[in-house]
Amino acid sequence: MNKHLPQYLPVRYAELLIAVATPEHSDSQPPLQQARELCAARKGLPDGYMSLDSFIELVEILCSFADAPWLGYHYGKRLMPTSHGALGGALMTCGTVGEILQTAARYAHAYLPLTVSLDRDSKNFTLGASFSELPREQLEFHVQVAVSGQQTVLTEIIGSLPANVLVKFPFAFRPGYQDRFHGQLEFDAHELSISYPVTYADIPVPGADPISRTLFLKNMEVAGLQLQQSKTIGTRVLQILNSVDDHESYPTMEQVSESLHITSRTLRTHLSEENLSFRTMIKQHRLEKAKQLLRGTSLDVAEISSLIGYQESANFCRAFQAEFGRSPASFRKLIDP
């Protein structure tokens, strides 16, 4: 299956994760303030959505702050069917468990940061999940969410899980997993997979309602279309910038205008109407890339400065401080104390 991860995720997922990770902490603590700022509405983003990069940063902050090896597991346990909006409604009104798995495989990638495949043979229904576009250091968190969340949804809808579930984890053995996850567990797999016997897949869903399911699926399609149509010029420019591999050399305004099939003058006018400028977007994009490098590598500040196109690291540090309210060094200490 060759689907790209969504560039936007519903903010409700992030808000629920914050609630799970920090039940007893004050919102005044700096990491939580930063986490909540990531959920705030941003120019160029559709209402109620946040960028995938912001969600990745949120996970990094909360995993460090909460210091909880089971954060993904507990978060997945809170992802009830109703947490997924129209997708949850479609799952609850499927005819059989197999139809639930097919619906999840078809639509989950549009809502969650994973790609899903589905295989069926004479004995098993197997869901596979890939997280290749997410940071490697977050793999265990997202795997926990996927397994715990899926088992929670099926238990809520059907009432039980079969005894002979096989879960294959894409990392080495971890103590404590057998106590938390249902089924037979194996480790060191190529990718995450969960296999259910076909007899379980044939079980009817108590709340099956084909008419309601059709309506939920139509709502999902309409919402997806509206999300595409709601993309502003700023959002479309950002998508082009996100495709840049060499952050020392960005496309010019003329090149971006040509990609959007408009003139440079029209692009400048539309960006101005959105209180944006092309030059500012380039600068902000470089600095967001710097945050990713500070978070995910051991490169020093001077190396990062050079990689994103700054000739002088002092200029980079001033720009970073002005944009994010803290120096590159203090940002790195915040996420890796």
Secondary structure by P-SEA (a helix, b strand, c coil): ccccccccccaaaaaaaaaaaccccccccaaaaaaaaaaccccccccccccaaaaaaaaaaaaaaacccaaaaaaaaaccccccaaaaaaaaacccaaaaaaaaaacccccccbbbbbbbccccbbbbbbcccccccaaaaaaaaaaaaaaaaaaaaccccccbbbbbbcccccccccccccccccccccbbbbbbcccccccccccccaaaaaaaaaaaaaaaaaaaaaccaaaaaaaaaaacccccccccaaaaaaaacccaaaaaaaaaaacccaaaaaaaaaaaaaaaaaacccccaaaaaaaaccccaaaaaaaaaaaccccaaaaaaaacc
